[in-house]
């Protein structure tokens, strides 16, 4: 009689359905930046023989973020190599002003200053030194769809 394989959870413990996987020119440096900027905790690091990271993972709050070094030979290119990124990673935090200030101190640049927004969040956007865009927010007010629509209309020009 063949032995049964133990049942494996299809989503590993501690993971969520969607997990960002960032390509970085300097993934090891990115890990250190995310530690300083967002209080990330390193969970995994697998270097290739040349020292570049084949895989790494950090936890920011309750979420994992995977990282890998750029590798043009495998068509793995990050935002610096592409000269841009169409993706923004959203980060909810308890104090958006403090987190954005901490990230800027660690080397991020502000793309959109933190301000109260019509949808009820205090919100800003930063770009990390590796070319990734992060929107950072603290929810400050619950609003109905009608309230959001009216607030958006009131801020529209003309």
Secondary structure, DSSP 8 states (H G I E B T S, - for coil): ---------SS-TT--S---EEEETTHHHHHHHHHHHH--EEEEEEE-TTS-EEEEEEEETTEEEEEEE-BGGGTB--HHHHT--S-EEEEE-S-HHHHHHHHHHHT-EEEEEEEE-TTSEEEEEEE-TTS-EEEEEEE-----HHHHHHHHHHHS--
